[in-house]
Amino acid sequence: MSVLPAFRRPGPVSEEAFARGDHCASSPLSVHDLTVAYRRRPVLWDVDLDVPAGQLVAIVGPNGAGKSTLLKAAQGLVPVASGRVSVFGKPYARQRHMVAYVPQRESVDWDFPITALEVVLMGRYRRVGWCLPVGRSHRRLAREALEKVGMADYAHRQISHLSGGQQQRVFLARALVQDAMLYLMDEPFAGVDAATERAIVALLKDLKDAGRTVVAVHHDLQTVPHYFDHAILLNMRVVAQGPVREVFTEENLRKTYGGKLTLLSDAAEAFARR
């Protein structure tokens, strides 16, 4: 049994609809006028967007721009002041089985006494049932997922004894075995070594080839054009959204980050040359 069986992709969001901000029922993730506030201080303000199906989508923006909050609000993990979020045209609560989430590494208690294989098997609990024994087929899928991310030899290693990059690979394997249609990833490349980064890039491409949609918070502006198809430039509000080749420009980056930053100029110029 393949870890990533192919699915027929839902109807894509047209470029015209994407530019207008119209909402499409087949969009993996639609955000409608979303506002989130912490202690009466807005973190997201009137965010409105559609995520195109079967694409790799980067959310970029400065620290405190609400990137992680957007992923959490989409899953009901933080309270929403106004607006709504739909997954394939329905509320998240009815579609949670179609969504897999990879949180930031810093938010995980890595001292919890559990093996890498057991972490990955947690991704199957929704299908197995929390109080039922895990069958051979689920264990096989978990081992295949670990092999997919290059961690098969560490299946029985305590998660606390793994390096940061290895821990990140295990959490990606956990998301992989959920067999979701929409993957939300919060900084999957943060603090990983070069080998892990290559493994993550290969996994993202496999997910796309299987018709899945990935939305990832990403900080390395220079790799956005190489790793992603679409970009959402966010700073409390959506500054720009759409295909990377159209929206990932120096002007939009300046609007998102403010001021003239050498890194932004270099990233935009490198992409223009490419």
C-alpha positions as CSV (number, residue, x, y, z in Angstrom):
1,M,0.0,0.0,0.0
2,S,1.5,3.4,-1.0
3,V,1.9,6.1,1.5
4,L,0.7,8.6,-1.0
5,P,-2.1,7.2,-3.2
6,A,-3.0,9.5,-6.1
7,F,-6.2,11.5,-5.8
8,R,-8.1,13.4,-8.5
9,R,-7.5,17.1,-7.8
10,P,-10.5,19.3,-7.1
11,G,-11.2,22.0,-9.7
12,P,-8.5,24.6,-9.6
13,V,-9.2,28.2,-8.6
14,S,-8.9,30.3,-11.8
15,E,-6.3,33.1,-12.0
16,E,-9.1,35.6,-12.4
17,A,-10.9,34.4,-9.3
18,F,-7.7,34.2,-7.4
19,A,-6.9,37.8,-8.2
20,R,-10.4,39.1,-7.4
21,G,-10.5,37.3,-4.1
22,D,-13.6,35.3,-5.1
23,H,-14.2,32.2,-3.1
24,C,-14.4,28.8,-4.7
25,A,-16.1,25.8,-3.1
26,S,-13.3,23.5,-4.3
27,S,-10.5,25.5,-2.8
28,P,-8.6,23.5,-0.1
29,L,-8.6,26.5,2.2
30,S,-10.8,29.6,1.9
31,V,-10.4,32.4,4.4
32,H,-13.3,34.9,4.6
33,D,-12.7,38.3,6.1
34,L,-10.8,36.8,9.1
35,T,-9.8,38.9,12.1
36,V,-8.0,37.5,15.1
37,A,-7.0,39.6,18.1
38,Y,-5.0,38.8,21.2
39,R,-5.9,40.9,24.3
40,R,-7.8,43.3,22.0
41,R,-4.8,43.8,19.8
42,P,-5.4,42.7,16.2
43,V,-3.0,40.0,14.9
44,L,-4.9,39.4,11.6
45,W,-7.1,42.0,10.1
46,D,-9.8,41.2,7.4
47,V,-7.7,38.4,5.8
48,D,-9.4,37.2,2.7
49,L,-7.9,34.5,0.4
50,D,-8.3,31.3,-1.5
51,V,-5.6,28.7,-1.6
52,P,-5.3,27.0,-5.1
53,A,-5.6,23.2,-5.1
54,G,-2.7,20.9,-5.7
55,Q,-0.1,23.6,-5.2
56,L,2.8,24.4,-2.8
57,V,1.9,27.7,-1.1
58,A,4.3,29.8,1.0
59,I,3.1,32.3,3.6
60,V,5.8,34.9,4.1
61,G,6.0,38.0,6.2
62,P,7.9,39.6,9.1
63,N,7.9,38.3,12.7
64,G,4.6,39.1,14.3
65,A,2.7,39.3,11.0
66,G,0.2,36.6,12.0
67,K,1.5,33.8,9.8
68,S,1.4,31.0,12.4
69,T,-1.8,32.5,13.8
70,L,-3.4,32.1,10.4
71,L,-2.7,28.4,10.3
72,K,-4.0,28.0,13.9
73,A,-7.1,30.0,13.2
74,A,-7.8,27.8,10.2
75,Q,-8.0,24.8,12.5
76,G,-9.9,26.5,15.4
77,L,-6.9,26.5,17.6
78,V,-7.2,30.2,18.5
79,P,-10.4,32.2,18.9
80,V,-11.6,34.3,15.9
81,A,-13.0,37.8,16.4
82,S,-14.8,37.7,13.0
83,G,-14.9,36.0,9.7
84,R,-14.8,32.3,8.9
85,V,-12.6,29.6,7.3
86,S,-13.7,26.7,5.1
87,V,-11.9,23.6,3.9
88,F,-13.0,22.3,0.6
89,G,-16.2,24.4,1.0
90,K,-17.2,23.2,4.4
91,P,-16.3,24.2,8.0
92,Y,-13.0,22.8,9.3
93,A,-14.8,20.8,12.0
94,R,-16.5,18.7,9.3
95,Q,-13.3,18.4,7.2
96,R,-10.6,17.9,9.8
97,H,-9.9,14.4,8.5
98,M,-8.7,16.0,5.3
99,V,-6.1,18.2,7.0
100,A,-2.7,17.4,8.5
101,Y,-0.8,19.9,10.6
102,V,3.0,20.2,11.3
103,P,3.5,22.7,14.2
104,Q,6.6,24.6,15.0
105,R,9.3,22.4,16.6
106,E,9.4,24.9,19.6
107,S,5.8,24.1,20.5
108,V,6.5,20.4,21.0
109,D,7.5,18.7,24.3
110,W,10.4,16.6,23.0
111,D,11.1,15.1,26.4
112,F,7.9,13.0,26.3
113,P,8.9,9.3,26.5
114,I,7.9,8.0,23.0
115,T,9.7,6.5,20.1
116,A,9.8,7.9,16.5
117,L,7.5,5.1,15.3
118,E,5.0,5.8,18.0
119,V,5.0,9.5,17.1
120,V,4.2,8.6,13.4
121,L,1.5,6.2,14.5
122,M,-0.3,9.1,16.2
123,G,-1.1,10.2,12.7
124,R,-3.2,7.1,12.2
125,Y,-5.3,7.4,15.4
126,R,-8.1,9.2,13.7
127,R,-8.6,6.1,11.4
128,V,-7.7,3.5,14.0
129,G,-9.6,4.9,17.0
130,W,-8.0,6.2,20.2
131,C,-8.9,3.1,22.3
132,L,-8.3,0.4,19.7
133,P,-5.1,-1.5,19.0
134,V,-2.9,-0.5,16.1
135,G,-3.0,-3.1,13.4
136,R,-0.2,-4.3,11.1
137,S,-1.3,-2.3,8.2
138,H,-1.1,0.9,10.1
139,R,2.4,0.0,11.4
140,R,3.5,-0.8,7.9
141,L,2.3,2.6,6.7
142,A,4.1,4.3,9.6
143,R,7.4,2.5,8.7
144,E,6.9,3.5,5.0
145,A,6.5,7.1,6.1
146,L,9.7,7.0,8.2
147,E,11.5,5.4,5.3
148,K,10.2,8.2,3.0
149,V,11.8,10.8,5.2
150,G,15.0,8.8,5.7
151,M,14.3,7.8,9.3
152,A,13.5,4.1,9.1
153,D,16.6,3.2,11.0
154,Y,15.5,5.4,13.9
155,A,12.0,3.9,14.3
156,H,12.6,2.7,17.9
157,R,14.8,5.6,19.0
158,Q,13.3,7.9,21.7
159,I,12.2,11.1,20.1
160,S,14.2,13.1,22.7
161,H,17.4,11.4,21.5
162,L,17.1,12.7,18.0
163,S,18.6,15.8,16.5
164,G,16.4,18.8,15.6
165,G,16.4,17.9,11.9
166,Q,15.6,14.2,12.7
167,Q,12.7,15.3,15.0
168,Q,11.3,17.5,12.2
169,R,11.5,14.5,9.8
170,V,9.5,12.4,12.2
171,F,6.8,15.0,12.5
172,L,6.6,15.2,8.7
173,A,6.2,11.4,8.6
174,R,3.4,11.7,11.1
175,A,1.6,14.2,8.8
176,L,2.3,12.0,5.8
177,V,0.5,8.9,7.2
178,Q,-2.6,10.9,7.9
179,D,-3.2,10.7,4.1
180,A,-4.6,14.2,4.1
181,M,-5.5,16.4,1.1
182,L,-4.4,19.6,2.8
183,Y,-1.1,20.0,4.7
184,L,-0.5,23.0,7.0
185,M,3.1,23.4,8.0
186,D,4.5,26.0,10.4
187,E,8.1,26.7,9.5
188,P,9.0,23.2,8.3
189,F,12.5,24.3,7.3
190,A,13.4,26.2,10.5
191,G,16.6,25.1,12.1
192,V,17.2,21.9,10.0
193,D,20.4,20.7,8.4
194,A,21.0,20.7,4.6
195,A,20.1,17.0,4.3
196,T,16.8,17.4,6.1
197,E,16.0,20.5,3.9
198,R,16.5,18.4,0.8
199,A,14.3,15.6,2.2
200,I,11.6,18.1,3.0
201,V,11.7,19.6,-0.5
202,A,11.5,16.1,-2.0
203,L,8.5,15.3,0.2
204,L,6.7,18.5,-0.8
205,K,7.2,17.7,-4.5
206,D,5.8,14.2,-3.8
207,L,2.8,15.6,-2.1
208,K,2.1,18.0,-5.0
209,D,2.5,15.1,-7.5
210,A,-0.1,13.1,-5.6
211,G,-2.6,16.0,-5.9
212,R,-2.2,17.3,-2.3
213,T,-2.0,21.0,-1.3
214,V,0.6,22.3,1.1
215,V,0.5,25.7,2.8
216,A,3.7,26.4,4.7
217,V,5.0,29.3,6.7
218,H,8.4,30.1,5.3
219,H,11.2,32.6,6.2
220,D,13.9,32.0,3.7
221,L,12.9,34.5,0.9
222,Q,15.7,33.4,-1.5
223,T,14.3,29.8,-1.7
224,V,10.6,30.8,-2.1
225,P,10.8,30.8,-6.0
226,H,12.6,27.4,-5.9
227,Y,10.3,25.6,-3.5
228,F,6.8,27.1,-4.0
229,D,4.3,27.7,-6.7
230,H,2.2,30.4,-4.9
231,A,2.9,32.9,-2.2
232,I,0.8,34.8,0.3
233,L,2.6,37.9,1.5
234,L,1.2,38.7,4.9
235,N,1.6,41.5,7.5
236,M,-1.6,41.4,9.5
237,R,-3.4,41.9,6.2
238,V,-2.8,40.2,2.9
239,V,-0.4,42.4,0.9
240,A,-0.3,40.2,-2.1
241,Q,-1.3,36.7,-3.1
242,G,-1.0,34.6,-6.2
243,P,1.6,32.8,-8.4
244,V,5.2,33.4,-7.2
245,R,6.2,34.6,-10.6
246,E,3.6,37.4,-10.3
247,V,3.5,38.5,-6.7
248,F,7.1,37.8,-5.4
249,T,8.4,41.2,-6.4
250,E,10.6,43.7,-4.7
251,E,7.7,46.2,-4.5
252,N,5.5,43.7,-2.8
253,L,8.3,42.6,-0.5
254,R,8.9,46.2,0.6
255,K,5.2,46.6,1.3
256,T,5.2,43.5,3.4
257,Y,8.4,44.0,5.4
258,G,8.7,47.8,5.2
259,G,11.7,49.9,4.2
260,K,14.5,48.8,1.9
261,L,16.2,45.6,3.1
262,T,19.2,44.2,1.2
263,L,17.9,40.6,1.7
264,L,14.6,41.5,0.0
265,S,16.3,43.2,-2.9
266,D,18.7,40.3,-3.4
267,A,15.9,37.8,-3.3
268,A,13.8,39.7,-5.8
269,E,16.7,40.4,-8.2
270,A,17.8,36.7,-8.1
271,F,14.2,35.7,-9.0
272,A,14.1,38.2,-11.8
273,R,17.3,36.8,-13.3
274,R,15.9,33.3,-13.0
